[in-house]
Amino acid sequence: MCLSCVGILAGTGLDKPNPASQSVSAEAALERGLAIFICESGELVDKSMGFANGLANQPSVAY
């Protein structure tokens, strides 16, 4: 699985390969803090919504 397959939305320009950049595996991206989680493409919506709901349930103001 490559990083471009994980959480990069088509049509944003970020789904296109950049010849000046290096490929990074999903595992390496996770280890380097470039990704929050990795999953199969069929699980992406459920996993993303779970993450978003977790954020939404947190306090909206920092003290």
LUMRO-427894 format. One line per 10 residues: number of its first residue (from 0); their letters; for each residue x, y, z of N, C-alpha, C. Coordinates in nm, 2 decimals. Each point is the difference from the previous one (the first is absolute). Layout:
NUM) A) X/Y/Z/X/Y/Z/X/Y/Z  ...
//
This chain:
0) MCLSCVGILA) 0.09/-0.12/0.00/-0.09/0.12/0.00/0.09/0.12/0.00  -0.03/0.10/-0.08/0.08/0.12/-0.01/-0.08/0.12/0.07  0.07/0.10/0.04/-0.06/0.11/0.06/-0.11/0.07/-0.09  0.02/0.00/-0.13/-0.10/0.06/-0.08/-0.13/-0.08/-0.01  0.00/-0.12/0.05/-0.12/-0.08/0.01/-0.07/0.02/0.13  0.05/0.07/0.09/-0.05/0.01/0.13/-0.04/0.14/0.04  -0.13/0.03/-0.01/-0.05/0.13/0.05/0.03/0.12/-0.09  0.04/-0.03/-0.12/0.03/0.12/-0.10/-0.12/0.00/-0.09  -0.07/0.11/0.00/-0.12/0.01/-0.08/0.02/0.03/-0.15  -0.05/-0.07/-0.09/0.01/0.03/-0.14/-0.05/0.13/-0.03
10) GTGLDKPNPA) 0.06/0.07/-0.09/-0.04/0.13/-0.04/0.06/0.12/0.07  0.07/-0.03/0.11/0.06/0.10/0.08/0.14/0.04/-0.06  0.05/-0.07/-0.09/0.14/0.02/-0.05/0.10/-0.08/0.08  -0.04/-0.05/0.12/0.09/-0.07/0.08/0.00/-0.15/-0.04  -0.09/-0.04/-0.09/0.00/-0.14/-0.04/0.09/-0.02/-0.13  0.06/0.10/-0.04/0.09/-0.01/-0.12/0.14/-0.02/0.05  0.08/-0.08/-0.07/0.14/-0.02/0.04/0.08/0.12/-0.03  0.09/0.03/0.09/0.09/0.12/-0.02/0.14/-0.06/-0.03  0.05/0.03/-0.12/0.13/-0.06/-0.04/0.12/0.04/0.09  -0.02/0.11/0.07/0.11/0.05/0.09/-0.01/-0.07/0.14
20) SQSVSAEAAL) -0.10/-0.07/0.02/-0.02/-0.06/0.14/0.04/-0.14/0.00  0.02/-0.06/0.12/0.03/-0.14/0.02/-0.13/-0.07/0.05  -0.01/-0.13/-0.04/-0.11/-0.08/0.05/0.03/-0.03/0.14  -0.11/-0.01/0.08/0.01/-0.04/0.14/-0.11/-0.10/0.02  0.04/-0.11/0.06/-0.10/-0.10/0.03/-0.10/0.05/0.11  -0.11/-0.06/0.01/-0.10/0.04/0.10/0.06/-0.02/0.14  0.07/-0.11/0.02/0.06/-0.03/0.13/0.10/0.10/0.04  0.09/0.04/-0.10/0.10/0.11/0.03/-0.07/0.13/0.03  -0.10/0.03/-0.08/-0.08/0.13/0.03/-0.05/0.00/0.14  -0.06/-0.11/0.04/-0.05/-0.01/0.14/0.11/0.01/0.10
30) ERGLAIFICE) 0.11/-0.06/-0.02/0.11/0.01/0.09/0.06/0.14/0.01  0.00/0.07/-0.11/0.05/0.14/-0.01/-0.10/0.11/0.04  -0.12/-0.04/0.03/-0.10/0.09/0.04/-0.07/0.07/-0.11  0.02/-0.05/-0.12/-0.07/0.06/-0.12/-0.14/-0.05/-0.02  -0.03/-0.11/0.07/-0.14/-0.06/-0.01/-0.04/-0.03/0.14  -0.13/0.00/0.02/-0.06/-0.02/0.13/-0.04/-0.15/0.01  -0.04/-0.06/-0.10/-0.03/-0.14/-0.01/0.01/-0.05/-0.14  0.01/-0.14/-0.01/0.00/-0.06/-0.13/-0.11/-0.10/0.00  -0.06/-0.02/-0.12/-0.11/-0.10/-0.01/-0.01/-0.04/-0.15  -0.08/-0.10/-0.02/-0.03/-0.04/-0.14/-0.10/0.10/-0.05
40) SGELVDKSMG) 0.00/0.02/-0.13/-0.09/0.10/-0.06/-0.15/-0.02/0.03  -0.04/-0.12/0.01/-0.14/-0.03/0.03/-0.04/0.04/0.15  0.10/0.02/0.08/-0.02/0.04/0.14/0.01/0.15/0.03  0.05/0.07/-0.11/0.04/0.14/0.02/-0.12/0.09/0.05  -0.11/-0.01/-0.05/-0.11/0.09/0.04/-0.04/-0.03/0.15  -0.02/-0.13/0.03/-0.03/-0.03/0.14/0.10/0.04/0.10  0.13/-0.02/-0.04/0.11/0.03/0.09/0.01/0.16/0.02  -0.01/0.07/-0.11/0.00/0.14/0.00/-0.11/0.06/0.08  -0.12/-0.05/-0.02/-0.12/0.05/0.08/0.02/-0.03/0.15  0.05/-0.12/0.03/0.03/-0.03/0.14/0.10/0.10/0.06
50) FANGLANQPS) 0.10/0.03/-0.08/0.10/0.10/0.05/-0.06/0.14/0.02  -0.08/0.04/-0.10/-0.07/0.13/0.00/-0.09/0.01/0.12  -0.08/-0.11/0.02/-0.09/0.00/0.11/0.07/0.01/0.14  0.11/-0.07/0.00/0.09/0.01/0.13/0.04/0.15/0.02  0.04/0.07/-0.10/0.04/0.14/0.01/-0.12/0.08/0.04  -0.11/-0.02/-0.06/-0.12/0.08/0.02/-0.05/-0.02/0.15  0.03/-0.11/0.06/-0.05/-0.02/0.14/0.10/0.05/0.10  0.11/0.06/-0.05/0.10/0.06/0.10/-0.05/0.15/0.03  0.05/0.05/0.11/-0.03/0.14/0.03/0.03/0.09/-0.12  -0.08/0.10/-0.02/0.02/0.10/-0.11/0.09/0.11/0.04
60) VAY) 0.03/0.02/0.13/0.08/0.11/0.05/0.11/-0.06/0.08  0.12/0.05/-0.02/0.11/-0.04/0.08/0.01/0.09/0.12  0.03/-0.06/0.12/0.02/0.08/0.12/0.14/0.02/0.04
//
